[in-house]
Amino acid sequence: MKEIIVSAPGKIILHGEHSVVYGRSAIACSLNNRTYLKLSHTKDERVSLVFPDIDLTQSWSLEELNSIQLPKSCEILNPKPPTEDVIKQLKKIAGIGATEINNTASIVFLYIYLALCKNRKQGIELKVKSELPIGAGLGSSAGFSVCLSSAFLIFTGNVSAPGSDNIWKSDDLELINKWAFMGETLNHGTPSGIDNSIATYGRAIKLKSGTVHKLDKIPNLRILLINTKIPRCTKDLVAGVRRKYEMYEDIITPVLNSMEAIVSRCEAVFSDMTGNHGDVTSCYKKLQDLIDMNHDLLRFLGVSHQSLESVCKTCHQYGLHCKLTGAGGGGCAFCLITPETTEEILETVETELKKQNFECWETSVGGNGVMCHDPACGTFSSIPDFLKTT
């Protein structure tokens, strides 16, 4: 196999952000915006990474990479996070990038490569292209880790590339997810596992107390995704909610319980929509109500932001329903597009949001997880042109 092309979706949290920290449930879905990666053989004895979205181009000699010693406890079927000593070595050969995102991407790449491909004699080049805004809380880092893991595992023969139906063996998906989680630990320290699980399995999952459950009953919902472009610190926002909880536990606990009830109601509506048990208009009305209530509760917890309120206000002016997604404090929001939403209204809302310097694009949720794209089958046409070039 001269080249391997894979992709993985982004993610969006529909309901349950922040309350999931306190043992309640959260629902996350895959986004129909993906990260793509192409692995190609080269004639030189070098390993190269090209990631234009973050202005990252790096190359290392095979001799340099093969000199790094990984712990013997690091097994392909049982991945372990790198030791502090290994991280120091990785940082040294990764060098100092222009941004922290560059540095982390290089270290994640190097660790997964070394753990899975060390002592290879042939050079390779990896090109990466993402349709997701980087660092906006939409799972771009997890998509990168899943693409790296799946490509390297196929490259080394540890998993089998799926056929034209893109159906993977369950054990192969599990192994890809394990390695992607290692990448996420290097990115975020103690990740929940929700981002890499969505990027691997796609569709939708429910997370509660660290346990991930795949949701089979998920309608193909259209949304308008809005990026406020306001940077936020997830750690600080989580800590702020924690302070309120510790000071006003008797007040905050009912809010968290209400968020849990919203997740349950949302799951029930999804079941009605996929089982044709409910009136479509009624189901969308319930989803709109849940979106409004959840955003109000998140605002009550203090994790909204002036930019997010401006987004919601603009959407509400045109009869659309919107909420923040993720940690809040800026970042992204999403707006539900119903069958009754006209293209004229959508265009007007997008124009108004862009006037406020927000980015927005239409997409859908609940699509495929990791995919392998073969030029011989139809999935090749969806590859960004940047990756089609040799």
RODO-2510 file (C-alpha; in nm, 4 decimals, decimal comma):
residues 390
     n   res          X          Y          Z
     1     m     0,0000     0,0000     0,0000
     2     k     0,1802     0,3112    -0,1287
     3     e    -0,0447     0,5541     0,0523
     4     i    -0,3045     0,5500     0,3262
     5     i    -0,5742     0,8157     0,3553
     6     v    -0,7915     0,8326     0,6668
     7     s    -1,0268     1,0847     0,8244
     8     a    -1,2041     1,1376     1,1554
     9     p    -1,4927     1,3658     1,2556
    10     g    -1,5053     1,6518     1,4976
    11     k    -1,7407     1,6506     1,7919
    12     i    -2,0047     1,8649     1,9504
    13     i    -2,1555     1,8331     2,2972
    14     l    -2,5309     1,8654     2,2649
    15     h    -2,6146     1,8575     2,6342
    16     g    -2,4408     1,7908     2,9638
    17     e    -2,1310     2,0090     2,9543
    18     h    -2,0133     2,0936     3,3078
    19     s    -2,2766     1,8730     3,4763
    20     v    -2,0848     1,5681     3,3470
    21     v    -1,8032     1,6657     3,5853
    22     y    -2,0435     1,5938     3,8747
    23     g    -2,1462     1,2437     3,7693
    24     r    -2,4339     1,3425     3,5408
    25     s    -2,4703     1,2408     3,1769
    26     a    -2,3581     1,4208     2,8630
    27     i    -2,4487     1,3549     2,5002
    28     a    -2,1875     1,4180     2,2328
    29     c    -2,2248     1,3713     1,8574
    30     s    -1,9884     1,3537     1,5644
    31     l    -1,9735     1,6535     1,3334
    32     n    -1,9797     1,6248     0,9565
    33     n    -1,6567     1,8254     0,9517
    34     r    -1,3489     1,6110     0,9445
    35     t    -0,9728     1,5958     0,9835
    36     y    -0,7958     1,4177     0,6959
    37     l    -0,4525     1,2572     0,6870
    38     k    -0,2494     1,1040     0,4037
    39     l     0,0500     0,8794     0,4739
    40     s     0,2855     0,8330     0,1775
    41     h     0,6111     0,6449     0,1295
    42     t     0,9147     0,8573     0,0408
    43     k     1,2536     0,7720    -0,1111
    44     d     1,4558     0,9495     0,1581
    45     e     1,5196     0,8167     0,5071
    46     r     1,3134     1,0792     0,6827
    47     v     0,9795     1,1092     0,8615
    48     s     0,7920     1,4297     0,7777
    49     l     0,4765     1,5978     0,9073
    50     v     0,2988     1,8698     0,7068
    51     f     0,0023     2,0387     0,8783
    52     p    -0,0692     2,3740     0,7071
    53     d    -0,3703     2,4613     0,9259
    54     i    -0,1342     2,5224     1,2173
    55     d     0,1641     2,6306     1,0027
    56     l     0,3560     2,3172     1,0972
    57     t     0,6133     2,1475     0,8739
    58     q     0,8752     1,9271     1,0371
    59     s     1,1070     1,6475     0,9331
    60     w     1,3307     1,4076     1,1248
    61     s     1,5856     1,1482     1,0149
    62     l     1,5071     0,7825     1,0824
    63     e     1,8391     0,7569     1,2658
    64     e     1,7399     1,0378     1,5023
    65     l     1,3997     0,8865     1,5792
    66     n     1,5277     0,5317     1,6214
    67     s     1,7706     0,6509     1,8885
    68     i     1,4871     0,7221     2,1324
    69     q     1,4276     0,4428     2,3818
    70     l     1,0684     0,3698     2,4836
    71     p     0,9824     0,1681     2,7973
    72     k     0,9429    -0,2054     2,7353
    73     s     0,6028    -0,1846     2,9044
    74     c     0,4696     0,0046     2,6012
    75     e     0,2929    -0,2664     2,3996
    76     i     0,0941    -0,2190     2,0807
    77     l    -0,2153    -0,3912     2,2191
    78     n    -0,1809    -0,2268     2,5584
    79     p    -0,0703     0,1368     2,5067
    80     k     0,0702     0,3346     2,7954
    81     p     0,1342     0,7087     2,8281
    82     p     0,4981     0,8110     2,7803
    83     t     0,7181     0,8492     3,0867
    84     e     0,8527     1,1900     3,1869
    85     d     1,1926     1,0871     3,0505
    86     v     1,0426     1,0003     2,7105
    87     i     0,8481     1,3281     2,7031
    88     k     1,1736     1,5181     2,7638
    89     q     1,3343     1,3371     2,4699
    90     l     1,0332     1,4061     2,2492
    91     k     1,0345     1,7760     2,3387
    92     k     1,4037     1,7950     2,2564
    93     i     1,3737     1,6550     1,9051
    94     a     1,0390     1,8276     1,8416
    95     g     1,2064     2,1625     1,8980
    96     i     1,0254     2,4830     1,9861
    97     g     0,7346     2,5563     1,7564
    98     a     0,5662     2,8882     1,6890
    99     t     0,2757     2,8014     1,9201
   100     e     0,1853     2,5583     2,1964
   101     i    -0,0503     2,3845     1,9511
   102     n     0,2457     2,3218     1,7177
   103     n     0,4569     2,1831     2,0006
   104     t     0,1850     1,9486     2,1223
   105     a     0,0984     1,8248     1,7721
   106     s     0,4646     1,7377     1,7091
   107     i     0,4953     1,5507     2,0391
   108     v     0,1715     1,3543     1,9825
   109     f     0,2878     1,2648     1,6309
   110     l     0,6329     1,1559     1,7473
   111     y     0,5097     0,9420     2,0346
   112     i     0,2485     0,7506     1,8345
   113     y     0,4947     0,7056     1,5468
   114     l     0,7720     0,5767     1,7732
   115     a     0,5412     0,3464     1,9690
   116     l     0,3981     0,1891     1,6528
   117     c     0,6557     0,2339     1,3754
   118     k     1,0005     0,2537     1,5343
   119     n     1,2938     0,0880     1,3522
   120     r     1,1262     0,1144     1,0124
   121     k     1,3789     0,1584     0,7312
   122     q     1,1632     0,3513     0,4847
   123     g     1,0820     0,7201     0,5008
   124     i     0,7248     0,8473     0,5155
   125     e     0,5438     1,1779     0,4851
   126     l     0,2161     1,2663     0,6559
   127     k    -0,0019     1,5494     0,5289
   128     v    -0,2907     1,6697     0,7449
   129     k    -0,5877     1,8898     0,6581
   130     s    -0,8706     1,9819     0,8956
   131     e    -1,2133     2,1259     0,8230
   132     l    -1,2413     2,2174     1,1914
   133     p    -1,1241     2,5380     1,3571
   134     i    -0,8212     2,4481     1,5673
   135     g    -0,8510     2,4950     1,9431
   136     a    -1,2223     2,5830     1,9382
   137     g    -1,3391     2,2857     2,1470
   138     l    -1,4716     2,0868     1,8498
   139     g    -1,2406     1,7876     1,8810
   140     s    -0,9696     1,8819     1,6309
   141     s    -0,6931     1,7359     1,8494
   142     a    -0,8824     1,4074     1,8908
   143     g    -0,9416     1,3891     1,5161
   144     f    -0,5677     1,4327     1,4634
   145     s    -0,4876     1,1574     1,7167
   146     v    -0,7407     0,9161     1,5632
   147     c    -0,6038     0,9807     1,2141
   148     l    -0,2464     0,9213     1,3317
   149     s    -0,3391     0,6041     1,5194
   150     s    -0,5463     0,4498     1,2395
   151     a    -0,2921     0,5346     0,9681
   152     f     0,0068     0,3977     1,1622
   153     l    -0,1809     0,0850     1,2736
   154     i    -0,2796     0,0121     0,9118
   155     f     0,0744     0,0938     0,7954
   156     t     0,2263    -0,1569     1,0386
   157     g    -0,0372    -0,4256     0,9748
   158     n    -0,1731    -0,4150     1,3295
   159     v    -0,5234    -0,3393     1,2020
   160     s    -0,6846    -0,4179     0,8688
   161     a    -0,8050    -0,1400     0,6419
   162     p    -1,1810    -0,1706     0,5953
   163     g    -1,3346    -0,2463     0,2586
   164     s    -1,5358    -0,0088     0,0423
   165     d    -1,8200    -0,0293     0,2983
   166     n    -1,5855     0,1289     0,5576
   167     i    -1,6908    -0,1216     0,8216
   168     w    -1,4030    -0,1823     1,0624
   169     k    -1,3543    -0,4825     1,2876
   170     s    -1,4649    -0,3954     1,6401
   171     d    -1,1264    -0,4954     1,7861
   172     d    -0,9505    -0,2675     1,5376
   173     l    -1,1685     0,0287     1,6356
   174     e    -1,1020    -0,0417     2,0016
   175     l    -0,7251    -0,0399     1,9395
   176     i    -0,7423     0,2815     1,7355
   177     n    -0,9390     0,4430     2,0182
   178     k    -0,6854     0,3323     2,2799
   179     w    -0,3950     0,4887     2,0906
   180     a    -0,5922     0,8041     2,0175
   181     f    -0,6576     0,8362     2,3907
   182     m    -0,2800     0,8315     2,4443
   183     g    -0,2571     1,1262     2,2067
   184     e    -0,5273     1,3073     2,4005
   185     t    -0,3420     1,2548     2,7298
   186     l    -0,0462     1,4386     2,5776
   187     n    -0,2817     1,7139     2,4613
   188     h    -0,4986     1,7591     2,7693
   189     g    -0,3419     1,5722     3,0619
   190     t    -0,6516     1,3934     3,1945
   191     p    -0,9058     1,3794     2,9096
   192     s    -1,2532     1,2340     2,9583
   193     g    -1,2195     1,0078     2,6544
   194     i    -1,5298     1,1529     2,4950
   195     d    -1,3515     1,3320     2,2072
   196     n    -1,1408     1,0388     2,0876
   197     s    -1,4373     0,8007     2,1272
   198     i    -1,6566     1,0198     1,9048
   199     a    -1,3760     1,0601     1,6505
   200     t    -1,3301     0,6821     1,6414
   201     y    -1,6862     0,5495     1,6534
   202     g    -1,8831     0,8471     1,5211
   203     r    -2,2595     0,8819     1,5603
   204     a    -2,3346     0,9726     1,9238
   205     i    -2,2307     0,8658     2,2708
   206     k    -2,3489     0,9228     2,6238
   207     l    -2,0840     0,9691     2,8890
   208     k    -2,1540     0,9256     3,2586
   209     s    -1,9043     0,8825     3,5415
   210     g    -1,6297     0,7983     3,2943
   211     t    -1,8295     0,5263     3,1187
   212     v    -1,9029     0,5678     2,7478
   213     h    -2,2213     0,4247     2,5950
   214     k    -2,2750     0,4308     2,2189
   215     l    -2,6152     0,5659     2,1157
   216     d    -2,7626     0,3924     1,8127
   217     k    -3,0769     0,6040     1,7907
   218     i    -2,9578     0,9390     1,6622
   219     p    -3,1323     1,1387     1,3878
   220     n    -2,9306     1,3205     1,1239
   221     l    -2,9746     1,6740     1,2575
   222     r    -2,8718     1,9853     1,0669
   223     i    -2,7117     2,2624     1,2699
   224     l    -2,5537     2,6011     1,2214
   225     l    -2,2196     2,6000     1,4010
   226     i    -2,0919     2,9371     1,5223
   227     n    -1,7373     3,0119     1,6351
   228     t    -1,7158     3,3305     1,8432
   229     k    -1,3350     3,3203     1,8068
   230     i    -1,3130     3,4214     2,1739
   231     p    -1,0395     3,2134     2,3425
   232     r    -1,1315     3,0466     2,6684
   233     c    -0,9620     2,8397     2,9349
   234     t    -1,1593     2,5234     3,0085
   235     k    -0,9692     2,4682     3,3335
   236     d    -1,0667     2,8130     3,4681
   237     l    -1,4325     2,7740     3,3674
   238     v    -1,4573     2,4320     3,5331
   239     a    -1,2922     2,5743     3,8457
   240     g    -1,5426     2,8608     3,8524
   241     v    -1,8365     2,6205     3,8545
   242     r    -1,6630     2,4193     4,1251
   243     r    -1,6359     2,7282     4,3484
   244     k    -2,0085     2,7953     4,3089
   245     y    -2,0923     2,4328     4,3773
   246     e    -1,8867     2,4253     4,6964
   247     m    -2,0350     2,7533     4,8188
   248     y    -2,3975     2,6914     4,7143
   249     e    -2,4288     2,3147     4,6832
   250     d    -2,7981     2,3133     4,7765
   251     i    -2,8689     2,5606     4,4933
   252     i    -2,6361     2,4226     4,2243
   253     t    -2,7304     2,0556     4,2752
   254     p    -3,0869     2,1027     4,1398
   255     v    -2,9364     2,2776     3,8346
   256     l    -2,7109     1,9791     3,7695
   257     n    -3,0065     1,7444     3,8154
   258     s    -3,2060     1,9490     3,5633
   259     m    -2,9210     1,9141     3,3146
   260     e    -2,9320     1,5381     3,3665
   261     a    -3,3070     1,5428     3,2993
   262     i    -3,2457     1,7380     2,9766
   263     v    -3,0074     1,4669     2,8568
   264     s    -3,2685     1,1990     2,9306
   265     r    -3,5429     1,3943     2,7535
   266     c    -3,3174     1,4528     2,4525
   267     e    -3,2367     1,0817     2,4302
   268     a    -3,6105     1,0025     2,4416
   269     v    -3,6830     1,2491     2,1600
   270     f    -3,4061     1,0947     1,9489
   271     s    -3,5657     0,7540     2,0041
   272     d    -3,9031     0,8891     1,8886
   273     m    -3,7510     1,0500     1,5799
   274     t    -3,5559     0,7435     1,4679
   275     g    -3,8409     0,5042     1,5477
   276     n    -4,1056     0,7175     1,3753
   277     h    -4,3041     0,7222     1,7017
   278     g    -4,3527     1,0965     1,7223
   279     d    -4,4701     1,3854     1,5107
   280     v    -4,1620     1,5443     1,3508
   281     t    -4,2729     1,9005     1,4210
   282     s    -4,3448     1,8147     1,7849
   283     c    -4,0064     1,6442     1,8218
   284     y    -3,8184     1,9463     1,6873
   285     k    -4,0163     2,1729     1,9206
   286     k    -3,9042     1,9624     2,2161
   287     l    -3,5416     1,9761     2,0994
   288     q    -3,5678     2,3559     2,0721
   289     d    -3,7083     2,3801     2,4246
   290     l    -3,4280     2,1620     2,5620
   291     i    -3,1676     2,3767     2,3865
   292     d    -3,3124     2,6955     2,5377
   293     m    -3,3385     2,5495     2,8875
   294     n    -2,9874     2,4070     2,8841
   295     h    -2,8337     2,7344     2,7707
   296     d    -3,0225     2,9193     3,0452
   297     l    -2,8876     2,6757     3,3036
   298     l    -2,5330     2,7150     3,1734
   299     r    -2,5719     3,0923     3,1915
   300     f    -2,6892     3,0503     3,5525
   301     l    -2,3670     2,8586     3,6256
   302     g    -2,1701     3,1552     3,4926
   303     v    -2,0082     2,9911     3,1880
   304     s    -2,1712     3,1942     2,9136
   305     h    -2,0086     3,5034     2,7613
   306     q    -2,1205     3,8279     2,6026
   307     s    -2,0273     3,6892     2,2606
   308     l    -2,2369     3,3763     2,3161
   309     e    -2,5318     3,5841     2,4313
   310     s    -2,5013     3,7941     2,1158
   311     v    -2,5088     3,4769     1,9055
   312     c    -2,8193     3,3491     2,0847
   313     k    -2,9931     3,6870     2,0618
   314     t    -2,9307     3,7067     1,6870
   315     c    -3,0609     3,3542     1,6318
   316     h    -3,3695     3,4141     1,8478
   317     q    -3,4594     3,7238     1,6454
   318     y    -3,5226     3,4921     1,3513
   319     g    -3,6999     3,2171     1,5449
   320     l    -3,3968     2,9908     1,5816
   321     h    -3,2785     2,8218     1,9008
   322     c    -2,9171     2,8240     2,0105
   323     k    -2,6887     2,7218     2,2980
   324     l    -2,3206     2,7226     2,3813
   325     t    -2,1364     2,3952     2,3384
   326     g    -1,8350     2,2845     2,5374
   327     a    -1,6778     2,4773     2,8224
   328     g    -1,8327     2,8133     2,7326
   329     g    -1,6677     3,1467     2,8076
   330     g    -1,6465     3,2062     2,4316
   331     g    -1,5662     2,9219     2,1960
   332     c    -1,8573     2,7836     1,9971
   333     a    -2,2348     2,7651     1,9930
   334     f    -2,4766     2,5751     1,7741
   335     c    -2,8200     2,6528     1,6377
   336     l    -3,0709     2,3821     1,5437
   337     i    -3,1953     2,3906     1,1829
   338     t    -3,5438     2,2451     1,1536
   339     p    -3,7297     2,1330     0,8388
   340     e    -3,9283     2,4589     0,8647
   341     t    -3,6157     2,6762     0,8604
   342     t    -3,5994     2,8444     0,5196
   343     e    -3,2785     2,9058     0,3283
   344     e    -3,3619     3,2767     0,3293
   345     i    -3,3685     3,2843     0,7097
   346     l    -3,0425     3,0892     0,7280
   347     e    -2,8680     3,3244     0,4889
   348     t    -2,9933     3,6252     0,6845
   349     v    -2,8794     3,4832     1,0188
   350     e    -2,5357     3,3924     0,8797
   351     t    -2,4975     3,7435     0,7362
   352     e    -2,5892     3,9018     1,0705
   353     l    -2,3489     3,6760     1,2620
   354     k    -2,0620     3,7458     1,0229
   355     k    -2,1200     4,1184     1,0676
   356     q    -2,0361     4,0595     1,4337
   357     n    -1,7086     3,8912     1,3302
   358     f    -1,8294     3,5402     1,4076
   359     e    -1,7519     3,2416     1,1872
   360     c    -2,0420     3,0151     1,0988
   361     w    -2,1091     2,7193     0,8748
   362     e    -2,3861     2,4699     0,8178
   363     t    -2,3169     2,1086     0,9030
   364     s    -2,4857     1,8009     1,0462
   365     v    -2,4313     1,5662     1,3398
   366     g    -2,4348     1,1910     1,3863
   367     g    -2,2211     1,0817     1,0904
   368     n    -1,9428     0,8258     1,0472
   369     g    -1,6456     0,7858     1,2760
   370     v    -1,2960     0,7107     1,1465
   371     m    -1,2908     0,6301     0,7758
   372     c    -1,0311     0,4907     0,5359
   373     h    -1,0457     0,6505     0,1905
   374     d    -0,9417     0,4438    -0,1093
   375     p    -0,9009     0,5960    -0,4566
   376     a    -1,0717     0,2840    -0,5937
   377     c    -1,3972     0,3609    -0,4129
   378     g    -1,6274     0,6582    -0,3942
   379     t    -1,4944     0,7951    -0,0662
   380     f    -1,1857     0,9354    -0,2445
   381     s    -1,3905     1,2180    -0,3951
   382     s    -1,4477     1,3683    -0,0489
   383     i    -1,0750     1,4167     0,0119
   384     p    -0,9487     1,7781     0,0209
   385     d    -0,7565     1,8684    -0,2940
   386     f    -0,4436     1,9363    -0,0858
   387     l    -0,4190     1,5630    -0,0094
   388     k    -0,4838     1,4470    -0,3653
   389     t    -0,1595     1,5962    -0,4870
   390     t     0,1437     1,3737    -0,4897
***
